Amino acid sequence: MAPYRGEFSDVVPHLTVGDRRLADLDTLRAAEADVTPALPVATTVREALLVAGSDAPSSWRTVARLPLGAEPDLGTATTL
């Protein structure tokens, strides 16, 4: 099964390391400088986490762990 049921032709995995709503520009530039030399990251991903929260501090929580690498089986998602 294609990601997003094939709705998008090019799905690029990503990792967010900063958010301009939560940090000033100097902090974001420092994070960029720290991360850039280690890119690109090469790894194997075995699961994805579904997280949910709000703008409130410390509100984000893992809702489910979703195993990857096989056809989806809705019974294999672990709800936390």
Secondary structure as the mmCIF struct_conf table of DSSP 4:
data_model
#
loop_
_struct_conf.conf_type_id
_struct_conf.id
_struct_conf.beg_label_comp_id
_struct_conf.beg_label_asym_id
_struct_conf.beg_label_seq_id
_struct_conf.end_label_comp_id
_struct_conf.end_label_asym_id
_struct_conf.end_label_seq_id
HELX_RH_3T_P HELX_RH_3T_P1 PRO A 3 GLY A 6
BEND BEND1 SER A 9 SER A 9
TURN_TY1_P TURN_TY1_P1 ARG A 20 LEU A 22
BEND BEND2 ALA A 23 ALA A 23
HELX_RH_AL_P HELX_RH_AL_P1 LEU A 25 VAL A 35
HELX_RH_3T_P HELX_RH_3T_P2 THR A 36 ALA A 38
HELX_LH_PP_P HELX_LH_PP_P1 LEU A 39 LEU A 39
BEND BEND3 PRO A 40 PRO A 40
HELX_LH_PP_P HELX_LH_PP_P2 VAL A 41 VAL A 41
STRN STRN1 GLU A 47 ALA A 52
BEND BEND4 ASP A 55 ALA A 56
TURN_TY1_P TURN_TY1_P2 PRO A 57 SER A 58
STRN STRN2 ARG A 61 PRO A 67
BEND BEND5 GLY A 69 GLU A 71
HELX_RH_3T_P HELX_RH_3T_P3 LEU A 74 THR A 76
STRN STRN3 THR A 78 THR A 79
#
